[in-house]
Amino acid sequence: MAWFFLITAGLLEIVWAYMMKLSNGFSRLDYASITIVSMIASIGLLSMAMKSIPLGTAYTIWTGIGAIGAFLIGILLLGEVASPIRIFAAVLIVSGLVLMKLSS
């Protein structure tokens, strides 16, 4: 169950990062509200996952899911550049996540 909490927390990190971007500096209250709620839920689920997953593993997976997800949202929905070096960096992050999971 801890891994379910951790993955869900990571997915919510993607949600709050994207909603924060759409909130335009928290000037759009609808997006700002979703940002805050998803932040709280993400951290709460991360906390629950950390009851049985080591800190280093849980935090690395959580931030990695958020980083890769935000990277993909930026490219797919916000028109950010998908240069070879950025894609290579994302592949390195995913590789690190896999290795962290295998080591725990």
C-alpha positions as CSV (number, residue, x, y, z in Angstrom):
1,M,0.0,0.0,0.0
2,A,2.9,2.3,0.7
3,W,4.0,2.2,-2.9
4,F,0.5,3.1,-4.0
5,F,0.6,6.1,-1.7
6,L,4.0,7.1,-3.0
7,I,3.0,6.9,-6.7
8,T,-0.2,8.8,-6.1
9,A,1.7,11.5,-4.1
10,G,4.1,11.8,-7.1
11,L,1.2,12.1,-9.5
12,L,-0.4,14.8,-7.3
13,E,3.0,16.6,-7.4
14,I,2.6,16.8,-11.2
15,V,-1.0,18.2,-10.7
16,W,0.1,20.9,-8.3
17,A,3.1,22.0,-10.5
18,Y,0.9,22.3,-13.5
19,M,-1.9,24.1,-11.6
20,M,0.6,26.5,-10.1
21,K,1.7,27.4,-13.6
22,L,-1.9,28.0,-14.7
23,S,-2.6,30.0,-11.6
24,N,-0.4,32.8,-13.0
25,G,1.3,33.6,-9.7
26,F,-1.7,32.6,-7.6
27,S,-3.8,35.4,-9.3
28,R,-6.3,32.8,-10.6
29,L,-8.0,31.5,-7.5
30,D,-9.5,28.4,-9.2
31,Y,-6.1,27.1,-10.2
32,A,-4.5,28.3,-7.0
33,S,-7.0,26.4,-4.9
34,I,-6.4,23.2,-6.8
35,T,-2.6,23.8,-6.4
36,I,-2.9,24.1,-2.6
37,V,-5.3,21.1,-2.2
38,S,-3.1,18.9,-4.3
39,M,0.1,20.0,-2.5
40,I,-1.4,19.1,0.9
41,A,-2.7,15.7,-0.4
42,S,0.6,15.0,-2.1
43,I,2.6,15.7,1.1
44,G,0.1,13.8,3.2
45,L,0.4,10.7,1.0
46,L,4.2,11.0,0.9
47,S,4.1,11.0,4.7
48,M,2.0,7.9,4.8
49,A,4.4,6.1,2.4
50,M,7.4,7.0,4.5
51,K,6.0,4.9,7.3
52,S,7.4,1.9,5.6
53,I,9.6,3.2,2.7
54,P,13.0,4.6,3.6
55,L,13.3,8.4,3.4
56,G,15.9,8.5,0.6
57,T,13.9,6.2,-1.6
58,A,10.5,7.8,-1.0
59,Y,11.7,11.3,-1.5
60,T,13.7,10.4,-4.6
61,I,10.8,8.6,-6.2
62,W,8.3,11.4,-5.2
63,T,10.4,14.2,-6.7
64,G,11.4,12.1,-9.7
65,I,7.8,11.4,-10.6
66,G,7.0,15.1,-10.2
67,A,10.0,16.1,-12.3
68,I,9.4,13.8,-15.2
69,G,5.7,14.5,-15.1
70,A,6.2,18.3,-15.1
71,F,8.8,17.9,-17.9
72,L,6.2,16.0,-20.0
73,I,3.4,18.4,-19.2
74,G,5.6,21.3,-20.2
75,I,6.4,19.7,-23.6
76,L,2.9,18.2,-24.3
77,L,0.7,21.0,-23.0
78,L,2.8,24.1,-22.7
79,G,4.9,23.9,-25.9
80,E,8.2,23.7,-24.1
81,V,11.3,22.6,-26.1
82,A,12.0,18.9,-26.3
83,S,15.7,19.2,-27.1
84,P,17.9,16.1,-27.2
85,I,19.8,17.2,-24.1
86,R,16.6,17.7,-22.1
87,I,15.3,14.3,-23.1
88,F,18.6,12.7,-22.1
89,A,18.4,14.4,-18.7
90,A,14.9,13.0,-18.3
91,V,16.2,9.5,-19.2
92,L,18.8,9.9,-16.6
93,I,16.2,10.8,-14.0
94,V,14.1,7.7,-14.9
95,S,17.2,5.5,-14.7
96,G,17.8,6.8,-11.2
97,L,14.3,6.1,-10.2
98,V,14.5,2.5,-11.4
99,L,17.8,2.0,-9.7
100,M,16.4,3.5,-6.4
101,K,13.4,1.2,-6.6
102,L,15.6,-1.8,-7.2
103,S,17.8,-0.9,-4.3
104,S,15.1,-0.7,-1.7
